[in-house]
Amino acid sequence: MKKYEIMFIVRSNMEEANIKNRVKEFEDILLKNNTKILEKKEYGQKELAFEINKHKSGYYFLYHVESNDSKGIEEFNRKALINEDIVRHAITRIKE
C-alpha cells in the first residue's frame, strides 16, 4: 500500500456549510476510488504566506491516506486543479 499526505486550502469567502460540502466532495473522490483515509485534520482559517488569486486566507485541511493504486490520488489532483474553491493543494507520497 502506498501512503500519501494531501494538504489543501479552501477559499475563505464561502459559507461554512459550503466549505463542509466541498471537503465532503473531495473525501468522496478518494473513497470512491479505493483510497482509504487514515487521518484527517482541519486546521481552520489561516492567513496565507502570500496572496493567491486574490485570496489572503483560507481553510486548511490535511489528510493521510493509503491506496494500492494512484487512481484516487490522480482524480483528487485533477479535480483540485479545476475547482475554483480550492486555492492550493499539495500531494506528497510518504516513503516508508
DSSP file (Angstrom, degrees, kcal/mol; ACC not computed):
  #  RESIDUE AA STRUCTURE BP1 BP2  ACC     N-H-->O    O-->H-N    N-H-->O    O-->H-N    TCO  KAPPA ALPHA  PHI   PSI    X-CA   Y-CA   Z-CA
    1    1 A M              0   0    0      0, 0.0     2,-0.4     0, 0.0    67,-0.2   0.000 360.0 360.0 360.0 133.5    0.0    0.0    0.0
    2    2 A K  E     -A   67   0A   0     65,-2.8    65,-2.4    67,-0.1     2,-0.4  -0.764 360.0-148.0 -92.9 138.4    1.3    3.4   -0.9
    3    3 A K  E     -AB  66  94A   0     91,-0.7    91,-2.9    -2,-0.4     2,-0.3  -0.857  16.1-176.3-110.3 143.9    0.8    6.2    1.6
    4    4 A Y  E     -AB  65  93A   0     61,-2.8    61,-2.5    -2,-0.4     2,-0.5  -0.940  21.0-143.2-135.3 155.1    0.2    9.9    0.7
    5    5 A E  E     -AB  64  92A   0     87,-2.9    87,-2.8    -2,-0.3     2,-0.5  -0.990  19.5-167.6-117.0 127.8   -0.2   13.2    2.5
    6    6 A I  E     -AB  63  91A   0     57,-3.0    57,-3.0    -2,-0.5     2,-0.4  -0.969   6.5-178.8-120.0 123.5   -2.7   15.6    1.0
    7    7 A M  E     +AB  62  90A   0     83,-2.7    83,-2.8    -2,-0.5     2,-0.3  -0.976  10.0 169.8-117.9 132.9   -2.9   19.2    2.0
    8    8 A F  E     -AB  61  89A   0     53,-2.2    53,-2.1    -2,-0.4     2,-0.5  -0.995  23.7-145.0-144.2 154.1   -5.4   21.6    0.5
    9    9 A I  E     -AB  60  88A   0     79,-2.8    78,-2.5    -2,-0.3    79,-0.9  -0.968  10.8-155.4-120.7 124.5   -6.7   25.1    1.1
   10   10 A V  E     -AB  59  86A   0     49,-2.6    49,-2.9    -2,-0.5    76,-0.2  -0.808  35.5 -97.9 -98.3 139.1  -10.4   26.0    0.6
   11   11 A R  E     -A   58   0A   0     74,-2.7     3,-0.4    -2,-0.4    47,-0.2  -0.216  27.1-139.4 -59.1 146.3  -11.1   29.7   -0.1
   12   12 A S  S    S+     0   0    0     45,-0.9    -1,-0.1     1,-0.2    46,-0.1   0.572  86.3  79.0 -89.1 -10.4  -12.3   31.5    3.0
   13   13 A N  S    S+     0   0    0     44,-0.2     2,-0.3     2,-0.0    -1,-0.2  -0.012  76.6  97.7 -91.3  33.5  -15.0   33.7    1.5
   14   14 A M  S    S-     0   0    0     -3,-0.4     2,-0.1    -4,-0.1    -4,-0.0  -0.810  82.4 -99.7-112.8 157.1  -17.5   30.8    1.5
   15   15 A E     >  -     0   0    0     -2,-0.3     4,-2.0     1,-0.1     3,-0.3  -0.425  36.2-112.5 -70.6 153.2  -20.2   29.9    4.0
   16   16 A E  H  > S+     0   0    0      1,-0.2     4,-2.3     2,-0.2     5,-0.2   0.872 116.8  53.5 -57.2 -40.9  -19.3   27.2    6.5
   17   17 A A  H  > S+     0   0    0      1,-0.2     4,-2.1     2,-0.2    -1,-0.2   0.887 108.6  49.9 -63.0 -38.9  -21.9   24.8    5.0
   18   18 A N  H  > S+     0   0    0     -3,-0.3     4,-2.3     2,-0.2    -1,-0.2   0.863 108.9  52.2 -68.5 -35.8  -20.4   25.2    1.5
   19   19 A I  H  X S+     0   0    0     -4,-2.0     4,-2.5     2,-0.2    -2,-0.2   0.936 110.3  48.2 -64.2 -45.5  -16.9   24.6    2.8
   20   20 A K  H  X S+     0   0    0     -4,-2.3     4,-2.5     1,-0.2    -2,-0.2   0.893 111.4  50.6 -62.2 -40.1  -18.0   21.3    4.5
   21   21 A N  H  X S+     0   0    0     -4,-2.1     4,-2.2     2,-0.2    -1,-0.2   0.902 110.5  49.3 -64.1 -40.8  -19.8   20.3    1.3
   22   22 A R  H  X S+     0   0    0     -4,-2.3     4,-1.8     2,-0.2    -2,-0.2   0.917 112.2  47.5 -64.7 -43.7  -16.7   20.9   -0.7
   23   23 A V  H  X S+     0   0    0     -4,-2.5     4,-2.2     1,-0.2    -2,-0.2   0.915 111.7  50.8 -63.7 -43.2  -14.5   19.0    1.7
   24   24 A K  H  X S+     0   0    0     -4,-2.5     4,-2.6     1,-0.2    -1,-0.2   0.890 106.9  55.2 -60.4 -40.4  -17.0   16.1    1.7
   25   25 A E  H  X S+     0   0    0     -4,-2.2     4,-1.5     1,-0.2    -1,-0.2   0.903 110.3  44.8 -60.1 -42.1  -17.0   16.1   -2.2
   26   26 A F  H  X S+     0   0    0     -4,-1.8     4,-1.4     2,-0.2    -1,-0.2   0.828 110.7  53.4 -75.7 -30.8  -13.2   15.7   -2.2
   27   27 A E  H  X S+     0   0    0     -4,-2.2     4,-2.6     1,-0.2    -2,-0.2   0.920 107.6  52.5 -62.9 -43.4  -13.3   13.0    0.5
   28   28 A D  H  X S+     0   0    0     -4,-2.6     4,-2.8     1,-0.2     5,-0.2   0.854 102.6  58.4 -62.1 -35.6  -15.8   11.1   -1.7
   29   29 A I  H  X S+     0   0    0     -4,-1.5     4,-0.7     2,-0.2    -1,-0.2   0.932 110.7  42.9 -58.4 -45.2  -13.5   11.3   -4.6
   30   30 A L  H ><>S+     0   0    0     -4,-1.4     5,-1.9     1,-0.2     3,-0.8   0.948 115.8  46.9 -65.5 -49.4  -10.9    9.5   -2.6
   31   31 A L  H ><5S+     0   0    0     -4,-2.6     3,-1.3     1,-0.3    -2,-0.2   0.867 108.5  54.3 -65.1 -38.0  -13.2    6.9   -1.1
   32   32 A K  H 3<5S+     0   0    0     -4,-2.8    -1,-0.3     1,-0.3    -2,-0.2   0.694 107.2  53.4 -69.1 -17.8  -14.9    6.1   -4.5
   33   33 A N  T <<5S-     0   0    0     -3,-0.8    39,-0.6    -4,-0.7    -1,-0.3  -0.062 123.6-100.5-108.8  31.5  -11.5    5.3   -5.9
   34   34 A N  T < 5S+     0   0    0     -3,-1.3     2,-0.5     1,-0.2    34,-0.5   0.825  74.6 142.9  57.2  38.9  -10.5    2.8   -3.2
   35   35 A T  E   < -C   67   0A   0     -5,-1.9     2,-0.4    32,-0.1    32,-0.2  -0.952  42.7-142.1-109.5 124.4   -8.3    5.2   -1.3
   36   36 A K  E     -C   66   0A   0     30,-2.7    30,-2.2    -2,-0.5     2,-0.7  -0.722   6.5-138.9 -90.5 128.8   -8.5    4.8    2.5
   37   37 A I  E     +C   65   0A   0     -2,-0.4    28,-0.2    28,-0.2     3,-0.1  -0.787  23.3 176.8 -87.5 114.3   -8.4    7.9    4.7
   38   38 A L  E     -     0   0A   0     26,-2.6     2,-0.3    -2,-0.7    27,-0.2   0.854  66.1  -2.9 -84.8 -39.2   -6.2    7.1    7.7
   39   39 A E  E     -C   64   0A   0     25,-1.8    25,-2.8     2,-0.0     2,-0.4  -0.989  58.9-168.6-155.4 142.8   -6.3   10.5    9.3
   40   40 A K  E     -C   63   0A   0     -2,-0.3     2,-0.4    23,-0.2    23,-0.2  -1.000   4.8-172.7-138.6 139.8   -7.8   13.9    8.7
   41   41 A K  E     -C   62   0A   0     21,-2.8    21,-2.6    -2,-0.4     2,-0.6  -0.989  12.6-154.4-132.5 138.6   -7.1   17.2   10.4
   42   42 A E  E     -C   61   0A   0     -2,-0.4    19,-0.2    19,-0.2    -2,-0.0  -0.961   8.7-177.0-111.0 121.3   -8.8   20.6   10.0
   43   43 A Y  E     -     0   0A   0     17,-2.2    18,-0.1    -2,-0.6    -1,-0.1   0.458  33.6-138.8 -97.4  -2.3   -6.6   23.5   10.9
   44   44 A G  E     -C   60   0A   0     16,-0.8    16,-2.4     2,-0.0     2,-0.4  -0.246  49.7 -17.2  78.3-166.9   -9.2   26.2   10.3
   45   45 A Q  E     +C   59   0A   0     14,-0.2     2,-0.3    12,-0.1    14,-0.2  -0.607  67.2 172.1 -81.6 128.5   -8.8   29.5    8.7
   46   46 A K  E     -C   58   0A   0     12,-2.8    12,-2.2    -2,-0.4     2,-0.3  -0.949  36.2-107.6-132.6 152.6   -5.2   30.8    8.4
   47   47 A E  E     -C   57   0A   0     -2,-0.3    10,-0.3    10,-0.2     2,-0.1  -0.636  39.3-119.9 -78.2 137.0   -3.6   33.7    6.7
   48   48 A L  E     -     0   0A   0      8,-2.5     3,-0.1    -2,-0.3    -1,-0.1  -0.421  13.2-124.5 -74.6 152.1   -1.7   32.7    3.5
   49   49 A A  E    S+     0   0A   0      1,-0.2     2,-0.3    -2,-0.1    -1,-0.1   0.829  96.3   4.5 -65.2 -31.2    2.0   33.5    3.4
   50   50 A F  E    S-     0   0A   0      5,-0.1    -1,-0.2     2,-0.0     2,-0.1  -0.978  95.1 -84.8-149.5 157.2    1.3   35.3    0.1
   51   51 A E  E     -     0   0A   0     -2,-0.3     2,-0.5    -3,-0.1     5,-0.2  -0.408  38.5-165.3 -67.5 133.6   -1.8   36.2   -1.8
   52   52 A I  E >  S-C   55   0A   0      3,-2.2     3,-2.0    -2,-0.1     5,-0.1  -0.977  71.5 -23.8-123.5 117.0   -3.0   33.5   -4.2
   53   53 A N  T 3  S-     0   0    0     -2,-0.5    -1,-0.1     1,-0.3     3,-0.1   0.887 127.0 -50.4  48.3  46.8   -5.5   34.5   -6.9
   54   54 A K  T 3  S+     0   0    0      1,-0.2     2,-0.5     2,-0.0    -1,-0.3   0.563 111.5 125.7  70.7  11.9   -6.7   37.5   -4.7
   55   55 A H  E <   + C   0  52A   0     -3,-2.0    -3,-2.2     1,-0.1    -1,-0.2  -0.876  34.5 179.2-101.7 131.3   -7.1   35.3   -1.6
   56   56 A K  E    S+     0   0A   0     -2,-0.5    -8,-2.5    -5,-0.2     2,-0.3   0.539  70.1  19.3-105.9 -11.9   -5.3   36.3    1.5
   57   57 A S  E     + C   0  47A   0    -10,-0.3   -45,-0.9    -5,-0.1     2,-0.3  -0.951  62.7 175.5-149.3 168.0   -6.6   33.5    3.8
   58   58 A G  E     -AC  11  46A   0    -12,-2.2   -12,-2.8    -2,-0.3     2,-0.6  -0.980  37.7 -92.4-165.6 168.4   -8.1   30.0    3.5
   59   59 A Y  E     -AC  10  45A   0    -49,-2.9   -49,-2.6    -2,-0.3     2,-0.3  -0.835  42.5-144.4 -94.6 122.3   -9.3   27.0    5.4
   60   60 A Y  E     -AC   9  44A   0    -16,-2.4   -17,-2.2    -2,-0.6   -16,-0.8  -0.682  18.9-179.5 -94.2 138.8   -6.5   24.4    5.7
   61   61 A F  E     -AC   8  42A   0    -53,-2.1   -53,-2.2    -2,-0.3     2,-0.4  -0.995   7.4-165.7-135.9 141.3   -7.1   20.6    5.6
   62   62 A L  E     -AC   7  41A   0    -21,-2.6   -21,-2.8    -2,-0.3     2,-0.4  -0.995   7.8-175.6-130.9 129.1   -4.5   17.8    5.9
   63   63 A Y  E     -AC   6  40A   0    -57,-3.0   -57,-3.0    -2,-0.4     2,-0.5  -0.965  15.9-158.1-125.4 140.0   -5.2   14.1    5.1
   64   64 A H  E     +AC   5  39A   0    -25,-2.8   -26,-2.6    -2,-0.4   -25,-1.8  -0.986  30.7 167.2-111.6 124.7   -3.1   11.0    5.4
   65   65 A V  E     -AC   4  37A   0    -61,-2.5   -61,-2.8    -2,-0.5     2,-0.3  -0.856  23.2-154.2-133.9 164.9   -4.3    8.3    3.0
   66   66 A E  E     +AC   3  36A   0    -30,-2.2   -30,-2.7    -2,-0.3     2,-0.3  -0.995  15.9 167.8-142.5 150.9   -3.3    5.0    1.6
   67   67 A S  E     -AC   2  35A   0    -65,-2.4   -65,-2.8    -2,-0.3   -32,-0.1  -0.992  39.9-131.7-157.7 153.0   -4.1    3.2   -1.6
   68   68 A N  S    S+     0   0    0    -34,-0.5     2,-0.3    -2,-0.3    -1,-0.1   0.811  98.6  20.2 -76.0 -31.9   -3.0    0.2   -3.7
   69   69 A D  S    S-     0   0    0    -35,-0.2     3,-0.3   -67,-0.1     4,-0.2  -0.785  79.6-117.1-129.7 175.7   -3.0    2.3   -6.9
   70   70 A S  S  > S+     0   0    0     -2,-0.3     4,-2.8     1,-0.2     5,-0.2   0.240  79.9 108.1-100.2  14.4   -2.8    6.0   -7.6
   71   71 A K  H  > S+     0   0    0      1,-0.2     4,-2.1     2,-0.2    -1,-0.2   0.915  82.7  43.7 -58.8 -46.9   -6.3    6.3   -9.3
   72   72 A G  H  > S+     0   0    0    -39,-0.6     4,-2.4    -3,-0.3    -1,-0.2   0.881 114.6  49.9 -66.7 -38.9   -7.9    8.2   -6.3
   73   73 A I  H  > S+     0   0    0     -4,-0.2     4,-2.5     2,-0.2    -2,-0.2   0.916 111.2  48.8 -66.0 -44.1   -4.9   10.5   -5.9
   74   74 A E  H  X S+     0   0    0     -4,-2.8     4,-2.4     2,-0.2    -2,-0.2   0.891 112.5  47.9 -63.9 -40.0   -4.8   11.3   -9.6
   75   75 A E  H  X S+     0   0    0     -4,-2.1     4,-2.6    -5,-0.2     5,-0.2   0.904 110.9  51.0 -68.5 -41.0   -8.6   12.1   -9.6
   76   76 A F  H  X S+     0   0    0     -4,-2.4     4,-2.6     1,-0.2    -2,-0.2   0.943 112.2  47.5 -58.4 -47.9   -8.3   14.2   -6.5
   77   77 A N  H  X S+     0   0    0     -4,-2.5     4,-1.9     2,-0.2    -2,-0.2   0.912 111.6  50.0 -60.5 -45.2   -5.4   16.2   -8.2
   78   78 A R  H  X S+     0   0    0     -4,-2.4     4,-1.1     1,-0.2    -1,-0.2   0.933 114.4  43.6 -60.7 -48.0   -7.4   16.6  -11.4
   79   79 A K  H  X S+     0   0    0     -4,-2.6     4,-1.3     1,-0.2     3,-0.2   0.877 111.7  53.5 -67.4 -38.0  -10.5   17.9   -9.6
   80   80 A A  H  < S+     0   0    0     -4,-2.6    -1,-0.2    -5,-0.2     6,-0.2   0.851 105.4  55.3 -66.0 -33.7   -8.5   20.2   -7.3
   81   81 A L  H  < S+     0   0    0     -4,-1.9    -1,-0.2    -5,-0.2    -2,-0.2   0.838 115.8  36.1 -67.9 -32.2   -6.7   21.8  -10.3
   82   82 A I  H  < S+     0   0    0     -4,-1.1     2,-0.6    -3,-0.2    -1,-0.2   0.567  94.7  96.4 -99.2  -9.2  -10.0   22.8  -11.9
   83   83 A N    ><  -     0   0    0     -4,-1.3     3,-1.1     1,-0.1    -4,-0.0  -0.721  59.4-156.4 -87.3 122.1  -12.1   23.6   -8.9
   84   84 A E  T 3  S+     0   0    0     -2,-0.6    -1,-0.1     1,-0.2   -73,-0.1   0.642  89.4  65.6 -72.0 -14.7  -12.1   27.3   -8.1
   85   85 A D  T 3  S+     0   0    0    -75,-0.1   -74,-2.7     1,-0.1     2,-0.8   0.687  86.1  78.9 -80.6 -18.2  -12.9   26.7   -4.4
   86   86 A I  E <   -B   10   0A   0     -3,-1.1   -76,-0.2   -76,-0.2     3,-0.1  -0.824  60.0-174.9 -92.7 111.3   -9.5   25.0   -3.9
   87   87 A V  E     -     0   0A   0    -78,-2.5     2,-0.3    -2,-0.8    -1,-0.2   0.913  67.7 -14.2 -72.9 -43.7   -6.9   27.8   -3.6
   88   88 A R  E     -B    9   0A   0    -79,-0.9   -79,-2.8     2,-0.0     2,-0.3  -0.984  61.9-174.9-157.3 150.0   -3.9   25.5   -3.4
   89   89 A H  E     -B    8   0A   0     -2,-0.3     2,-0.3   -81,-0.2   -81,-0.2  -0.988   5.1-165.9-147.1 157.3   -3.2   21.8   -2.9
   90   90 A A  E     -B    7   0A   0    -83,-2.8   -83,-2.7    -2,-0.3     2,-0.5  -0.994   3.2-163.6-144.2 137.6   -0.2   19.5   -2.5
   91   91 A I  E     -B    6   0A   0     -2,-0.3     2,-0.4   -85,-0.2   -85,-0.2  -0.990  11.5-177.3-124.5 125.7    0.1   15.8   -2.6
   92   92 A T  E     -B    5   0A   0    -87,-2.8   -87,-2.9    -2,-0.5     2,-0.4  -0.983  22.4-134.5-126.8 131.0    3.2   14.0   -1.3
   93   93 A R  E     -B    4   0A   0     -2,-0.4     2,-0.6   -89,-0.2   -89,-0.3  -0.702  21.2-139.9 -82.7 133.2    4.0   10.3   -1.3
   94   94 A I  E     -B    3   0A   0    -91,-2.9   -91,-0.7    -2,-0.4     2,-0.3  -0.834  12.2-149.2 -96.9 119.6    5.3    9.1    2.0
   95   95 A K              0   0    0     -2,-0.6   -93,-0.0     1,-0.1   -91,-0.0  -0.681 360.0 360.0 -87.8 140.1    8.1    6.6    1.7
   96   96 A E              0   0    0     -2,-0.3    -1,-0.1   -93,-0.0    -2,-0.0   0.399 360.0 360.0-110.9 360.0    8.4    4.0    4.4
